Amino acid sequence: MKLKYFAWLRHSMGCESESIALPDGISNVGMLLDWLANRDERFRRAFDYIDVVLVSVNDEYANRDHPVRDDDEVVLAPPIAGG
């Protein structure tokens, strides 16, 4: 699975994207986010505000119930505010 990060998440993660192997038993966006948040300190810090992050799977916005597979591209992008 390819994970792509935007805005402050990119800064927090220290990279624009990375590839991961989706663990057995992770079948939807919610499970993926919960697993990532507990993966290591880098994810724990970056995911402090994960509830406001927009998620897309293969260029389609996705809620926590959206299925994920190992060959998906998942984008995590905080909402952008302008002024």
N, CA, C and O atoms as a GROMACS GRO file, in nm:
protein
  332
    1MET      N    1   0.085  -0.117   0.000
    1MET     CA    2   0.000   0.000   0.000
    1MET      C    3   0.090   0.123   0.000
    1MET      O    4   0.192   0.128   0.068
    2LYS      N    5   0.048   0.221  -0.078
    2LYS     CA    6   0.121   0.347  -0.078
    2LYS      C    7   0.043   0.449   0.005
    2LYS      O    8  -0.076   0.470  -0.017
    3LEU      N    9   0.112   0.510   0.101
    3LEU     CA   10   0.055   0.618   0.181
    3LEU      C   11   0.116   0.749   0.135
    3LEU      O   12   0.237   0.759   0.119
    4LYS      N   13   0.031   0.849   0.113
    4LYS     CA   14   0.078   0.982   0.075
    4LYS      C   15   0.028   1.082   0.178
    4LYS      O   16  -0.086   1.077   0.222
    5TYR      N   17   0.118   1.175   0.217
    5TYR     CA   18   0.088   1.273   0.320
    5TYR      C   19   0.094   1.414   0.263
    5TYR      O   20   0.178   1.445   0.178
    6PHE      N   21   0.003   1.499   0.310
    6PHE     CA   22   0.000   1.639   0.264
    6PHE      C   23   0.001   1.733   0.385
    6PHE      O   24  -0.032   1.695   0.497
    7ALA      N   25   0.040   1.859   0.357
    7ALA     CA   26   0.040   1.969   0.455
    7ALA      C   27   0.118   1.931   0.580
    7ALA      O   28   0.228   1.876   0.570
    8TRP      N   29   0.064   1.959   0.700
    8TRP     CA   30   0.139   1.936   0.822
    8TRP      C   31   0.167   1.789   0.848
    8TRP      O   32   0.261   1.757   0.920
    9LEU      N   33   0.088   1.700   0.790
    9LEU     CA   34   0.118   1.558   0.805
    9LEU      C   35   0.248   1.521   0.736
    9LEU      O   36   0.326   1.441   0.787
   10ARG      N   37   0.272   1.580   0.620
   10ARG     CA   38   0.398   1.556   0.548
   10ARG      C   39   0.516   1.598   0.634
   10ARG      O   40   0.616   1.526   0.644
   11HIS      N   41   0.502   1.713   0.696
   11HIS     CA   42   0.610   1.762   0.784
   11HIS      C   43   0.627   1.670   0.905
   11HIS      O   44   0.739   1.634   0.940
   12SER      N   45   0.517   1.632   0.968
   12SER     CA   46   0.523   1.546   1.086
   12SER      C   47   0.581   1.408   1.055
   12SER      O   48   0.655   1.352   1.135
   13MET      N   49   0.546   1.355   0.939
   13MET     CA   50   0.593   1.222   0.902
   13MET      C   51   0.736   1.224   0.851
   13MET      O   52   0.806   1.123   0.852
   14GLY      N   53   0.780   1.341   0.805
   14GLY     CA   54   0.917   1.352   0.754
   14GLY      C   55   0.935   1.299   0.614
   14GLY      O   56   1.047   1.277   0.569
   15CYS      N   57   0.823   1.277   0.543
   15CYS     CA   58   0.830   1.230   0.405
   15CYS      C   59   0.699   1.261   0.335
   15CYS      O   60   0.596   1.286   0.399
   16GLU      N   61   0.703   1.257   0.204
   16GLU     CA   62   0.585   1.283   0.121
   16GLU      C   63   0.499   1.158   0.106
   16GLU      O   64   0.376   1.166   0.102
   17SER      N   65   0.564   1.043   0.097
   17SER     CA   66   0.493   0.917   0.080
   17SER      C   67   0.582   0.802   0.125
   17SER      O   68   0.703   0.816   0.142
   18GLU      N   69   0.518   0.687   0.143
   18GLU     CA   70   0.591   0.566   0.177
   18GLU      C   71   0.505   0.445   0.143
   18GLU      O   72   0.382   0.455   0.133
   19SER      N   73   0.570   0.334   0.125
   19SER     CA   74   0.500   0.209   0.098
   19SER      C   75   0.503   0.123   0.223
   19SER      O   76   0.605   0.114   0.292
   20ILE      N   77   0.390   0.062   0.252
   20ILE     CA   78   0.381  -0.028   0.367
   20ILE      C   79   0.315  -0.158   0.323
   20ILE      O   80   0.243  -0.161   0.223
   21ALA      N   81   0.339  -0.263   0.397
   21ALA     CA   82   0.267  -0.388   0.377
   21ALA      C   83   0.146  -0.385   0.469
   21ALA      O   84   0.159  -0.368   0.590
   22LEU      N   85   0.029  -0.399   0.412
   22LEU     CA   86  -0.093  -0.397   0.491
   22LEU      C   87  -0.100  -0.526   0.574
   22LEU      O   88  -0.098  -0.636   0.519
   23PRO      N   89  -0.108  -0.513   0.706
   23PRO     CA   90  -0.112  -0.633   0.791
   23PRO      C   91  -0.241  -0.713   0.772
   23PRO      O   92  -0.344  -0.658   0.734
   24ASP      N   93  -0.233  -0.841   0.797
   24ASP     CA   94  -0.352  -0.926   0.795
   24ASP      C   95  -0.454  -0.871   0.894
   24ASP      O   96  -0.418  -0.825   1.002
   25GLY      N   97  -0.580  -0.876   0.856
   25GLY     CA   98  -0.687  -0.832   0.945
   25GLY      C   99  -0.725  -0.686   0.932
   25GLY      O  100  -0.827  -0.645   0.986
   26ILE      N  101  -0.646  -0.607   0.860
   26ILE     CA  102  -0.680  -0.466   0.838
   26ILE      C  103  -0.758  -0.459   0.707
   26ILE      O  104  -0.702  -0.483   0.599
   27SER      N  105  -0.887  -0.426   0.716
   27SER     CA  106  -0.971  -0.434   0.597
   27SER      C  107  -1.043  -0.305   0.561
   27SER      O  108  -1.107  -0.298   0.456
   28ASN      N  109  -1.034  -0.201   0.647
   28ASN     CA  110  -1.100  -0.075   0.612
   28ASN      C  111  -1.016   0.043   0.661
   28ASN      O  112  -0.918   0.026   0.733
   29VAL      N  113  -1.056   0.162   0.621
   29VAL     CA  114  -0.982   0.283   0.655
   29VAL      C  115  -0.970   0.302   0.805
   29VAL      O  116  -0.862   0.336   0.854
   30GLY      N  117  -1.076   0.281   0.879
   30GLY     CA  118  -1.072   0.298   1.024
   30GLY      C  119  -0.971   0.207   1.090
   30GLY      O  120  -0.894   0.250   1.176
   31MET      N  121  -0.970   0.081   1.049
   31MET     CA  122  -0.873  -0.014   1.104
   31MET      C  123  -0.731   0.027   1.067
   31MET      O  124  -0.639   0.015   1.148
   32LEU      N  125  -0.713   0.075   0.944
   32LEU     CA  126  -0.581   0.120   0.900
   32LEU      C  127  -0.533   0.238   0.984
   32LEU      O  128  -0.420   0.238   1.031
   33LEU      N  129  -0.618   0.337   1.003
   33LEU     CA  130  -0.580   0.454   1.082
   33LEU      C  131  -0.548   0.417   1.226
   33LEU      O  132  -0.452   0.468   1.283
   34ASP      N  133  -0.628   0.329   1.284
   34ASP     CA  134  -0.602   0.286   1.421
   34ASP      C  135  -0.469   0.212   1.430
   34ASP      O  136  -0.393   0.233   1.524
   35TRP      N  137  -0.441   0.126   1.334
   35TRP     CA  138  -0.314   0.051   1.333
   35TRP      C  139  -0.196   0.145   1.315
   35TRP      O  140  -0.095   0.134   1.385
   36LEU      N  141  -0.208   0.239   1.220
   36LEU     CA  142  -0.099   0.333   1.195
   36LEU      C  143  -0.070   0.418   1.319
   36LEU      O  144   0.046   0.442   1.352
   37ALA      N  145  -0.174   0.463   1.386
   37ALA     CA  146  -0.157   0.550   1.503
   37ALA      C  147  -0.077   0.482   1.614
   37ALA      O  148  -0.016   0.550   1.696
   38ASN      N  149  -0.078   0.351   1.615
   38ASN     CA  150  -0.005   0.277   1.719
   38ASN      C  151   0.122   0.211   1.667
   38ASN      O  152   0.186   0.133   1.738
   39ARG      N  153   0.159   0.243   1.545
   39ARG     CA  154   0.274   0.177   1.482
   39ARG      C  155   0.407   0.219   1.542
   39ARG      O  156   0.489   0.134   1.574
   40ASP      N  157   0.429   0.349   1.558
   40ASP     CA  158   0.551   0.398   1.621
   40ASP      C  159   0.531   0.544   1.662
   40ASP      O  160   0.426   0.603   1.635
   41GLU      N  161   0.632   0.602   1.726
   41GLU     CA  162   0.620   0.738   1.779
   41GLU      C  163   0.592   0.842   1.671
   41GLU      O  164   0.518   0.938   1.695
   42ARG      N  165   0.650   0.824   1.554
   42ARG     CA  166   0.628   0.918   1.444
   42ARG      C  167   0.480   0.924   1.408
   42ARG      O  168   0.425   1.033   1.390
   43PHE      N  169   0.415   0.810   1.398
   43PHE     CA  170   0.273   0.807   1.367
   43PHE      C  171   0.189   0.859   1.483
   43PHE      O  172   0.092   0.930   1.462
   44ARG      N  173   0.227   0.823   1.606
   44ARG     CA  174   0.150   0.871   1.723
   44ARG      C  175   0.145   1.023   1.726
   44ARG      O  176   0.038   1.081   1.748
   45ARG      N  177   0.258   1.088   1.704
   45ARG     CA  178   0.262   1.236   1.705
   45ARG      C  179   0.181   1.293   1.588
   45ARG      O  180   0.102   1.386   1.607
   46ALA      N  181   0.200   1.239   1.470
   46ALA     CA  182   0.134   1.292   1.351
   46ALA      C  183  -0.017   1.271   1.356
   46ALA      O  184  -0.092   1.350   1.299
   47PHE      N  185  -0.061   1.166   1.424
   47PHE     CA  186  -0.203   1.132   1.422
   47PHE      C  187  -0.279   1.189   1.541
   47PHE      O  188  -0.393   1.149   1.566
   48ASP      N  189  -0.220   1.281   1.615
   48ASP     CA  190  -0.290   1.346   1.726
   48ASP      C  191  -0.422   1.409   1.681
   48ASP      O  192  -0.518   1.412   1.757
   49TYR      N  193  -0.426   1.459   1.559
   49TYR     CA  194  -0.546   1.526   1.506
   49TYR      C  195  -0.602   1.453   1.386
   49TYR      O  196  -0.655   1.516   1.294
   50ILE      N  197  -0.593   1.322   1.384
   50ILE     CA  198  -0.635   1.243   1.268
   50ILE      C  199  -0.784   1.258   1.238
   50ILE      O  200  -0.827   1.236   1.125
   51ASP      N  201  -0.864   1.294   1.338
   51ASP     CA  202  -1.009   1.307   1.317
   51ASP      C  203  -1.045   1.417   1.218
   51ASP      O  204  -1.155   1.414   1.163
   52VAL      N  205  -0.956   1.514   1.195
   52VAL     CA  206  -0.986   1.621   1.099
   52VAL      C  207  -0.925   1.595   0.962
   52VAL      O  208  -0.946   1.672   0.869
   53VAL      N  209  -0.850   1.487   0.949
   53VAL     CA  210  -0.780   1.457   0.824
   53VAL      C  211  -0.876   1.393   0.724
   53VAL      O  212  -0.955   1.305   0.758
   54LEU      N  213  -0.869   1.440   0.599
   54LEU     CA  214  -0.947   1.381   0.491
   54LEU      C  215  -0.869   1.264   0.434
   54LEU      O  216  -0.749   1.272   0.412
   55VAL      N  217  -0.939   1.154   0.411
   55VAL     CA  218  -0.876   1.033   0.359
   55VAL      C  219  -0.935   1.002   0.221
   55VAL      O  220  -1.056   1.010   0.201
   56SER      N  221  -0.847   0.968   0.128
   56SER     CA  222  -0.896   0.918   0.000
   56SER      C  223  -0.825   0.787  -0.030
   56SER      O  224  -0.708   0.768   0.003
   57VAL      N  225  -0.898   0.699  -0.095
   57VAL     CA  226  -0.844   0.570  -0.138
   57VAL      C  227  -0.860   0.564  -0.289
   57VAL      O  228  -0.971   0.568  -0.342
   58ASN      N  229  -0.746   0.555  -0.356
   58ASN     CA  230  -0.747   0.550  -0.503
   58ASN      C  231  -0.827   0.666  -0.563
   58ASN      O  232  -0.911   0.647  -0.651
   59ASP      N  233  -0.799   0.787  -0.514
   59ASP     CA  234  -0.858   0.912  -0.563
   59ASP      C  235  -1.007   0.928  -0.533
   59ASP      O  236  -1.073   1.008  -0.598
   60GLU      N  237  -1.060   0.853  -0.437
   60GLU     CA  238  -1.199   0.869  -0.395
   60GLU      C  239  -1.201   0.896  -0.245
   60GLU      O  240  -1.139   0.822  -0.168
   61TYR      N  241  -1.271   1.003  -0.203
   61TYR     CA  242  -1.282   1.028  -0.060
   61TYR      C  243  -1.342   0.906   0.009
   61TYR      O  244  -1.431   0.840  -0.045
   62ALA      N  245  -1.291   0.878   0.128
   62ALA     CA  246  -1.330   0.755   0.196
   62ALA      C  247  -1.360   0.782   0.343
   62ALA      O  248  -1.290   0.860   0.408
   63ASN      N  249  -1.463   0.716   0.395
   63ASN     CA  250  -1.491   0.721   0.538
   63ASN      C  251  -1.423   0.602   0.605
   63ASN      O  252  -1.355   0.524   0.539
   64ARG      N  253  -1.441   0.589   0.735
   64ARG     CA  254  -1.371   0.485   0.810
   64ARG      C  255  -1.414   0.344   0.770
   64ARG      O  256  -1.339   0.248   0.792
   65ASP      N  257  -1.531   0.329   0.711
   65ASP     CA  258  -1.579   0.196   0.670
   65ASP      C  259  -1.533   0.155   0.531
   65ASP      O  260  -1.554   0.041   0.489
   66HIS      N  261  -1.469   0.246   0.459
   66HIS     CA  262  -1.426   0.217   0.321
   66HIS      C  263  -1.322   0.105   0.322
   66HIS      O  264  -1.227   0.111   0.400
   67PRO      N  265  -1.338   0.004   0.237
   67PRO     CA  266  -1.241  -0.106   0.233
   67PRO      C  267  -1.105  -0.062   0.180
   67PRO      O  268  -1.096   0.030   0.098
   68VAL      N  269  -1.000  -0.127   0.227
   68VAL     CA  270  -0.864  -0.106   0.177
   68VAL      C  271  -0.802  -0.240   0.143
   68VAL      O  272  -0.832  -0.343   0.203
   69ARG      N  273  -0.712  -0.234   0.044
   69ARG     CA  274  -0.636  -0.353   0.002
   69ARG      C  275  -0.489  -0.315  -0.009
   69ARG      O  276  -0.454  -0.197  -0.008
   70ASP      N  277  -0.405  -0.414  -0.018
   70ASP     CA  278  -0.262  -0.391  -0.019
   70ASP      C  279  -0.214  -0.311  -0.140
   70ASP      O  280  -0.110  -0.245  -0.133
   71ASP      N  281  -0.288  -0.315  -0.251
   71ASP     CA  282  -0.244  -0.242  -0.371
   71ASP      C  283  -0.307  -0.103  -0.384
   71ASP      O  284  -0.298  -0.041  -0.490
   72ASP      N  285  -0.371  -0.053  -0.278
   72ASP     CA  286  -0.435   0.079  -0.280
   72ASP      C  287  -0.334   0.191  -0.257
   72ASP      O  288  -0.226   0.170  -0.201
   73GLU      N  289  -0.374   0.311  -0.301
   73GLU     CA  290  -0.303   0.433  -0.265
   73GLU      C  291  -0.395   0.511  -0.172
   73GLU      O  292  -0.507   0.546  -0.208
   74VAL      N  293  -0.346   0.538  -0.052
   74VAL     CA  294  -0.424   0.609   0.050
   74VAL      C  295  -0.359   0.745   0.073
   74VAL      O  296  -0.240   0.754   0.105
   75VAL      N  297  -0.439   0.849   0.057
   75VAL     CA  298  -0.391   0.986   0.077
   75VAL      C  299  -0.451   1.040   0.205
   75VAL      O  300  -0.571   1.029   0.229
   76LEU      N  301  -0.365   1.099   0.288
   76LEU     CA  302  -0.406   1.162   0.412
   76LEU      C  303  -0.377   1.311   0.400
   76LEU      O  304  -0.262   1.352   0.390
   77ALA      N  305  -0.484   1.392   0.399
   77ALA     CA  306  -0.469   1.535   0.374
   77ALA      C  307  -0.554   1.615   0.472
   77ALA      O  308  -0.676   1.603   0.472
   78PRO      N  309  -0.491   1.697   0.555
   78PRO     CA  310  -0.568   1.785   0.643
   78PRO      C  311  -0.648   1.885   0.561
   78PRO      O  312  -0.606   1.922   0.451
   79PRO      N  313  -0.762   1.929   0.613
   79PRO     CA  314  -0.839   2.031   0.542
   79PRO      C  315  -0.757   2.159   0.530
   79PRO      O  316  -0.678   2.192   0.619
   80ILE      N  317  -0.776   2.228   0.421
   80ILE     CA  318  -0.703   2.352   0.395
   80ILE      C  319  -0.797   2.469   0.425
   80ILE      O  320  -0.910   2.472   0.378
   81ALA      N  321  -0.749   2.564   0.501
   81ALA     CA  322  -0.827   2.684   0.532
   81ALA      C  323  -0.758   2.805   0.466
   81ALA      O  324  -0.636   2.819   0.471
   82GLY      N  325  -0.837   2.887   0.408
   82GLY     CA  326  -0.783   3.009   0.346
   82GLY      C  327  -0.836   3.133   0.416
   82GLY      O  328  -0.927   3.126   0.499
   83GLY      N  329  -0.778   3.244   0.381
   83GLY     CA  330  -0.824   3.365   0.449
   83GLY      C  331  -0.822   3.482   0.357
   83GLY      O  332  -0.858   3.593   0.398
   0.00000   0.00000   0.00000
